[in-house]
């Protein structure tokens, strides 16, 4: 198995927030998976740490969106068309 260590500050992301690690996390991956992870990160010109951190943040965003959509389906939350929002804001 290959090992990957994630540590330190990750820096700003596309949403303008900073991702900061609380320490070091090490994970053991099969060599093939570690190589794939490194290849994917490199193809996006990111460090493995940044790639994983952003992926985790994207997953959290996805889960939050799923919760909102569940509330919409249950009638607990209402969607407002963009045109109506623009009209209300005078845009």
N, C-alpha and C positions, 0 to 999 in steps of 0.2 A: 504494500500500500504506500501511496505517496502522502506526504504531509504538507499541509499548508497552514501558515500562521498568519493571522490577521491582527494588526495592532495599530495603535496610535490614531491620530485625527485623520479623518477621511477628506475633509474639506467641503467646499460648497457644492451644491448639486444644482440641477436645472431648475428647481423650484425656488432657488435663492436661500434655502435653509442649509445649515451646517450639520453634517453627520459626524458625530464624535464618538469614537469607541471608548468604552470605559476601561479598557485594558487590552489584554491579548487573549485571543481565542485560537486554539489550535484544533484542527480537524484532520482525521486520517481518511484519505480517499483512495480508492483503487487507482493505480497509475494511469489507466486510460481516462478516468473521470478527471483526475488532476490535470492531465494534459489537455483535455477538452476545455476545462475551465480556463486554463492559461491561454489557450488559443482564442476562445471567445472574448476574453478580456483584451488581449492584444489586438484582435480585429476591430475592436471599438476604441482602441487607443486609451485604455484605462488600466489601472493596476487591478490585480485580482481583488484586493481589498475594496476598492471603489466599485468594481463591477458587482460584487456580492452585496455590498451595502445598498447600492441603488436598486438591485433586484429585490432585496428585502423590503425596501421602502415602497417599491411598486406593488408588491404583494399586499402590504398593509393598505395602500390606497385602493386596491382592487376589493379587498374585504370590506372596507368602509363603503365603497360604492354599492357592493352587494347588499349591505345592511340598509342603505337608503332605498334601493329598489324594492327590497322586501317591504319596507314601510309604505312605499307608494302602492304596491300591489295590494296591501292590506287596507288601503284607504286611510292610513295614518299620516300620510304626507302627500302634498300636492305638487305636481310639476307645473311650472309656468313657462309658456313658450317664450323664446328669446325676444320675439317681436313685441310681446307685451311688456317685458322688462325694459326694452329700449324705449318704448312709448312712455312708460311710467317715469323713466329717467330723462326723458326729453332728448334722447340720442337719435 
